[in-house]
Amino acid sequence: MSARTIAIYGKGGIGKSFTTTNLSATFAMMNKRVLQLGCDPKHDSTTSLFGGISLPTVTDVFAEKNAMNQQVAISDIVFRRDIADFPQPIYGIELGGPQVGRGCGGRGIISGFDVLEKLGIFKWKLDVILMDFLGDVVCGGFATPLARSLSEEVILVTNNDRQSIFTANNICKANNYFRTIGGKSRLLGLIINRDDGSGIAEKYAEAAGITILMKVPYLADARDKDDSFDFAVRLPELQEKFQTLASDILENRITPCEAVGLDFMGFVRIFGEVSSDAPLAATADELFGRSPRLSVTGNNRVIDSDNLKMLQCIKKLGAQEQEVYRMVEQEKRAISEVAALINLDESAVKELLASARKELKRLFFEV
């Protein structure tokens, strides 16, 4: 029986490797043969897994062997760690990547998988292969397990901040794209790491239709374990969470998600109301430091500056719309403050502002 292959994606720095390492440890504690494959140019995925030892990377070993016209062997790139109280050893590989500024990390990922496939990685007698993938790089190389269906399942890791959720949404969309062209990787769900209780990631998951697999609270003791190259799952409060998730995976109790991901406007509206206005264009005059030009033809003034044109458009608004637009957009007053100053409900102020913006857009682009 072939190994379960699971790609774990997340933005750099949000605890993706922490999550992967502790899940690997959990599988090993459950007497499963597990391999952790680090797929990040920083090649730090397996450092904690191996007690602080940095593994030689596939990229570096391949370059050295190639220079000597030698073949890469399994023992050159695959390493094991025996842990006294674990019933099974843990295996680790680091794909690595080029030095900063000297090559393409995504190309390194593709080449690394080519080497591993030639060595028969998917025929090895393993129970689980966990692939620790950087998710905030849009280069196609980092989508290799999705594009080539090398991972049966995908797990997203995020915090409650917008950027890490944005990364998770991008991976969700990428996986959906590959599924439309024959890809077979299934999205299992989302892990919220360092959960602060704000509920932002949960709000996103609900909107996107993604299952929350586990919420991991921030614990100083867990950070200390990780910093000392030990496993945070030795802590009872985390051990139970990871064991439940690992058991659910092994027993196929998780129904894969059919989520396609949110489009950009759908995503940003998770975090609050967003204007649908077109951006205000800069002019050549202002960028070159020239004064706005006005030319007169007969009784008609031809306005060449976008800024002056906008001022003329504002003057065509109704009195209340002009007042609300001026106070909100030019004086930068809050809606609540404007409502109090002109003695209107906030909802009425918002309606006037929306109406003003819509009319200005029509007037400004009117031929």
Secondary structure as UniProt FT lines:
FT   STRAND          4..10
FT   TURN            12..13
FT   HELIX           16..29
FT   TURN            30..31
FT   STRAND          34..39
FT   TURN            41..42
FT   TURN            45..52
FT   HELIX           58..67
FT   TURN            68..69
FT   HELIX           74..77
FT   STRAND          79..81
FT   TURN            84..85
FT   STRAND          90..94
FT   TURN            100..101
FT   HELIX           105..118
FT   TURN            119..120
FT   HELIX           121..123
FT   STRAND          128..134
FT   HELIX           140..143
FT   HELIX           144..147
FT   TURN            148..149
FT   STRAND          153..158
FT   HELIX           162..180
FT   TURN            181..182
FT   STRAND          186..195
FT   HELIX           200..208
FT   STRAND          212..217
FT   HELIX           220..227
FT   TURN            228..229
FT   HELIX           232..234
FT   HELIX           236..250
FT   TURN            251..252
FT   HELIX           264..268
FT   HELIX           269..271
FT   HELIX           284..287
FT   TURN            288..289
FT   STRAND          294..297
FT   TURN            298..299
FT   STRAND          300..303
FT   HELIX           306..314
FT   TURN            315..316
FT   HELIX           319..325
FT   HELIX           326..330
FT   HELIX           335..342
FT   HELIX           346..364
//
